[in-house]
Amino acid sequence: MTYTDSELSDQVADLIVESSGGVVTGEQVWDESANLLEKGFSSLSFLQLIDSLETTYGVYIDVEADTQFLGRVSTIVGFLREQNVA
């Protein structure tokens, strides 16, 4: 399936809200001035987000590598595009 950037961003935002267990709201997820850690995202939430991204998009995220891209919707979408998620 081919996704527009907008569709992919919406899907990633939904996964973030889901993974946070309600800590990060739909409105907060779009605030790019703060990363997810600053919004209260826990390490467990990050692991759940990684699992969701890997399952949904068929990508691999090395948790021992630089994972700073997981802090914002836009950088996650950028990562997915780099991994050839169309």
C-alpha positions as CSV (number, residue, x, y, z in Angstrom):
1,M,0.0,0.0,0.0
2,T,1.2,3.5,-0.8
3,Y,0.8,6.2,1.9
4,T,0.8,9.9,1.5
5,D,2.9,11.8,4.1
6,S,-0.3,13.0,5.7
7,E,-1.7,9.4,6.0
8,L,1.5,8.1,7.4
9,S,1.7,10.9,9.9
10,D,-1.9,10.3,11.0
11,Q,-1.2,6.5,11.5
12,V,2.0,7.2,13.4
13,A,0.2,9.7,15.6
14,D,-2.4,7.1,16.4
15,L,0.3,4.5,17.3
16,I,2.0,7.0,19.6
17,V,-1.3,7.8,21.4
18,E,-2.1,4.1,21.7
19,S,1.4,3.3,22.9
20,S,1.4,6.0,25.6
21,G,-1.7,4.5,27.2
22,G,-3.4,7.9,27.1
23,V,-0.4,9.9,28.6
24,V,0.1,11.7,25.2
25,T,-3.1,13.0,23.7
26,G,-4.0,13.3,20.1
27,E,-3.5,17.1,20.3
28,Q,-0.1,16.8,22.1
29,V,1.3,14.4,19.6
30,W,1.3,17.1,16.9
31,D,3.3,19.6,19.1
32,E,6.7,19.3,17.5
33,S,8.3,21.8,20.0
34,A,8.7,19.0,22.6
35,N,9.7,15.4,22.1
36,L,7.8,12.4,23.5
37,L,10.0,12.1,26.6
38,E,9.2,15.7,27.5
39,K,5.5,14.8,27.1
40,G,5.7,11.9,29.6
41,F,6.3,9.0,27.3
42,S,7.9,6.1,29.3
43,S,10.5,3.6,28.3
44,L,7.7,1.0,28.2
45,S,5.7,3.2,25.9
46,F,8.7,3.5,23.6
47,L,9.1,-0.3,23.5
48,Q,5.4,-0.6,22.6
49,L,5.7,2.0,19.9
50,I,8.7,0.3,18.5
51,D,6.8,-3.0,18.4
52,S,3.8,-1.3,16.8
53,L,6.0,0.3,14.1
54,E,7.8,-2.9,13.3
55,T,4.6,-4.9,13.1
56,T,2.6,-2.3,11.1
57,Y,5.3,-1.3,8.6
58,G,7.6,-4.3,8.5
59,V,10.7,-2.4,9.6
60,Y,13.4,-3.2,12.1
61,I,14.4,-0.7,14.8
62,D,17.6,-1.4,16.6
63,V,17.1,-0.2,20.2
64,E,20.9,-0.2,20.7
65,A,21.4,2.3,17.9
66,D,20.4,6.0,17.8
67,T,16.7,6.1,18.4
68,Q,16.3,9.9,18.8
69,F,14.1,9.9,15.7
70,L,11.3,8.3,17.9
71,G,10.7,11.6,19.6
72,R,8.4,13.2,17.1
73,V,5.9,12.2,14.4
74,S,7.8,13.9,11.6
75,T,11.1,12.2,12.4
76,I,9.4,8.8,12.7
77,V,7.8,9.4,9.3
78,G,11.2,10.3,7.9
79,F,12.7,7.1,9.3
80,L,9.9,5.1,7.8
81,R,10.5,6.7,4.4
82,E,14.2,5.9,4.7
83,Q,13.2,2.3,5.3
84,N,11.2,2.4,2.0
85,V,7.8,2.4,3.5
86,A,5.8,3.8,0.6
